[in-house]
Amino acid sequence: LRYKSGAKTQNTAFKLEIEGLFNNIATKLWADSRPAWSAPAGLSTQDIKDHWDRLQEAEKLREEALRSELTRLHKLEYLVRKFSSKTDLFEQWIGEKKTYLLN
């Protein structure tokens, strides 16, 4: 939860700032009739977008895995409570039978 409200928000703002700066440079070059500037390999806005999309997909898969694990743990917790309840009843029954047999 802290990631979504902290680091992810900062990274999104940074990504938007980079896109804005790139567009600003492109506009100024175009207005001055200069040739378009291209970013070094791996640093273009498309490359950043591709990396961002992969990050989003990885986050989605991780969240699904965490939710699945949480559901599994809830089921296990329920089964433990159910088993504990049955063992309590069984121990009570054993105590009653022991008392009966010893008297």
C-alpha positions as a Markdown table, in Angstrom:
| # | Residue | x | y | z |
|---|---|---|---|---|
| 1 | Leu | 0.0 | 0.0 | 0.0 |
| 2 | Arg | 2.9 | 2.4 | 0.7 |
| 3 | Tyr | 4.3 | 1.6 | -2.7 |
| 4 | Lys | 1.1 | 2.8 | -4.5 |
| 5 | Ser | 0.9 | 6.0 | -2.6 |
| 6 | Gly | 4.6 | 6.8 | -2.4 |
| 7 | Ala | 7.2 | 5.4 | -4.9 |
| 8 | Lys | 4.7 | 4.6 | -7.7 |
| 9 | Thr | 3.3 | 8.1 | -7.5 |
| 10 | Gln | 6.7 | 9.6 | -7.7 |
| 11 | Asn | 7.7 | 7.3 | -10.6 |
| 12 | Thr | 4.6 | 8.2 | -12.5 |
| 13 | Ala | 5.3 | 12.0 | -12.0 |
| 14 | Phe | 8.9 | 11.5 | -13.1 |
| 15 | Lys | 7.7 | 9.6 | -16.2 |
| 16 | Leu | 5.3 | 12.4 | -17.1 |
| 17 | Glu | 8.0 | 15.0 | -16.5 |
| 18 | Ile | 10.3 | 13.1 | -18.9 |
| 19 | Glu | 7.6 | 12.9 | -21.6 |
| 20 | Gly | 6.9 | 16.6 | -21.1 |
| 21 | Leu | 10.6 | 17.6 | -21.4 |
| 22 | Phe | 11.0 | 15.4 | -24.5 |
| 23 | Asn | 7.9 | 17.1 | -26.1 |
| 24 | Asn | 9.2 | 20.5 | -25.1 |
| 25 | Ile | 12.6 | 19.8 | -26.8 |
| 26 | Ala | 10.9 | 18.4 | -29.9 |
| 27 | Thr | 8.6 | 21.5 | -30.2 |
| 28 | Lys | 11.5 | 24.0 | -29.8 |
| 29 | Leu | 13.6 | 22.2 | -32.4 |
| 30 | Trp | 10.7 | 22.1 | -34.8 |
| 31 | Ala | 9.9 | 25.8 | -34.2 |
| 32 | Asp | 13.6 | 26.6 | -35.0 |
| 33 | Ser | 13.5 | 24.4 | -38.1 |
| 34 | Arg | 16.2 | 22.2 | -36.5 |
| 35 | Pro | 16.4 | 18.4 | -37.0 |
| 36 | Ala | 14.6 | 16.2 | -34.5 |
| 37 | Trp | 16.5 | 15.0 | -31.5 |
| 38 | Ser | 16.5 | 11.3 | -30.8 |
| 39 | Ala | 17.2 | 9.9 | -27.4 |
| 40 | Pro | 20.0 | 7.4 | -26.9 |
| 41 | Ala | 19.1 | 3.7 | -27.2 |
| 42 | Gly | 16.9 | 2.6 | -24.4 |
| 43 | Leu | 16.0 | 6.1 | -23.2 |
| 44 | Ser | 13.4 | 7.1 | -25.7 |
| 45 | Thr | 9.8 | 7.8 | -24.5 |
| 46 | Gln | 8.7 | 4.6 | -26.2 |
| 47 | Asp | 11.4 | 2.6 | -24.4 |
| 48 | Ile | 10.3 | 4.2 | -21.1 |
| 49 | Lys | 6.7 | 3.4 | -21.9 |
| 50 | Asp | 7.6 | -0.2 | -22.7 |
| 51 | His | 9.5 | -0.6 | -19.4 |
| 52 | Trp | 6.6 | 1.0 | -17.6 |
| 53 | Asp | 4.1 | -1.4 | -19.2 |
| 54 | Arg | 6.2 | -4.3 | -18.1 |
| 55 | Leu | 6.4 | -3.0 | -14.6 |
| 56 | Gln | 2.6 | -2.6 | -14.5 |
| 57 | Glu | 2.1 | -6.2 | -15.7 |
| 58 | Ala | 4.6 | -7.5 | -13.1 |
| 59 | Glu | 2.8 | -5.5 | -10.4 |
| 60 | Lys | -0.5 | -7.0 | -11.5 |
| 61 | Leu | 0.8 | -10.5 | -11.4 |
| 62 | Arg | 2.4 | -10.0 | -8.0 |
| 63 | Glu | -0.8 | -8.6 | -6.6 |
| 64 | Glu | -2.8 | -11.5 | -7.9 |
| 65 | Ala | -0.3 | -13.9 | -6.3 |
| 66 | Leu | -0.5 | -12.1 | -3.0 |
| 67 | Arg | -4.3 | -12.1 | -3.0 |
| 68 | Ser | -4.2 | -15.8 | -3.9 |
| 69 | Glu | -1.8 | -16.5 | -1.0 |
| 70 | Leu | -4.0 | -14.5 | 1.4 |
| 71 | Thr | -7.1 | -16.5 | 0.4 |
| 72 | Arg | -5.1 | -19.7 | 0.9 |
| 73 | Leu | -4.0 | -18.6 | 4.4 |
| 74 | His | -7.6 | -17.6 | 5.3 |
| 75 | Lys | -8.7 | -21.1 | 4.3 |
| 76 | Leu | -6.0 | -22.7 | 6.4 |
| 77 | Glu | -6.9 | -20.5 | 9.4 |
| 78 | Tyr | -10.5 | -21.6 | 9.1 |
| 79 | Leu | -9.4 | -25.3 | 8.9 |
| 80 | Val | -7.2 | -24.9 | 12.0 |
| 81 | Arg | -10.1 | -23.3 | 14.0 |
| 82 | Lys | -12.4 | -26.1 | 12.8 |
| 83 | Phe | -9.9 | -28.8 | 13.7 |
| 84 | Ser | -9.2 | -27.2 | 17.1 |
| 85 | Ser | -13.0 | -27.1 | 17.8 |
| 86 | Lys | -13.3 | -30.8 | 17.0 |
| 87 | Thr | -10.3 | -31.7 | 19.1 |
| 88 | Asp | -11.8 | -29.8 | 22.0 |
| 89 | Leu | -15.0 | -31.8 | 21.7 |
| 90 | Phe | -13.1 | -35.0 | 21.4 |
| 91 | Glu | -11.0 | -34.3 | 24.5 |
| 92 | Gln | -14.1 | -33.5 | 26.4 |
| 93 | Trp | -15.7 | -36.7 | 25.2 |
| 94 | Ile | -12.5 | -38.6 | 26.3 |
| 95 | Gly | -12.6 | -36.9 | 29.7 |
| 96 | Glu | -16.2 | -38.0 | 30.2 |
| 97 | Lys | -15.5 | -41.6 | 29.2 |
| 98 | Lys | -12.4 | -41.7 | 31.4 |
| 99 | Thr | -14.5 | -40.5 | 34.3 |
| 100 | Tyr | -17.2 | -43.1 | 33.6 |
| 101 | Leu | -14.7 | -45.9 | 33.3 |
| 102 | Leu | -12.8 | -45.0 | 36.4 |
| 103 | Asn | -16.0 | -44.9 | 38.6 |
